[in-house]
Amino acid sequence: MGECLAQRGWMLVTAESCTGGWLGQAVTAVAGSSAWYERGFVTYSNISKCEMLSVRQVTLDYYGAVSIHTAQEMVLGALKHSHAQIGVSITGIAGPDGGTTEKPVGTVCFAWATKEGRVWQETKHFNGNRETIRQLSVATALHGILHLLENTVAVA
């Protein structure tokens, strides 16, 4: 992923909620990641999502923090508030508490976007404990970045 980003001259931005910075840690564990990782936002609270990522309060009120709508606003806000060309966001319920009938523990919403306006979002339902759900969320986010890179033509 890093090599593909570097070849394009692209930078990555991350916006995380339930993973609490784990995605940023995974990315920066790679030597040389400063060449392609621009910044990360850890927005665990709703107010931080609004203040740092420009997520609209009406979106949170209507759809909740764990929704593809919020995930999409998170990634678009991360791109807006960074110098990156590609971004990913994660928001979910890692548990063990916080789940509902409609959104049980393990529900995680993702969004990926490019500065050119390509957006893709997905909701996953993971099984396992808190650590497993968070780990699977990070892996899914990384795979999604690769997928988006493979399906996006680099603009010179």
HUQUIRA-V173075 format. One record per run of one state. SS is the DSSP state (alpha for helix, beta for strand, coil for the rest). FROM is the first residue (numbers start at 1). TO is the last residue. If there is no record, write none. Layout:
BEGIN
{{SS:FROM:TO} {SS:FROM:TO}}
END
This chain:
BEGIN
{{coil:1:1} {alpha:2:8} {coil:9:11} {beta:12:16} {coil:17:21} {alpha:22:28} {coil:29:32} {alpha:33:35} {coil:36:36} {beta:37:42} {coil:43:45} {alpha:46:53} {coil:54:56} {alpha:57:63} {coil:64:67} {alpha:68:80} {coil:81:85} {beta:86:92} {coil:93:106} {beta:107:114} {coil:115:118} {beta:119:125} {coil:126:129} {alpha:130:150} {coil:151:156}}
END
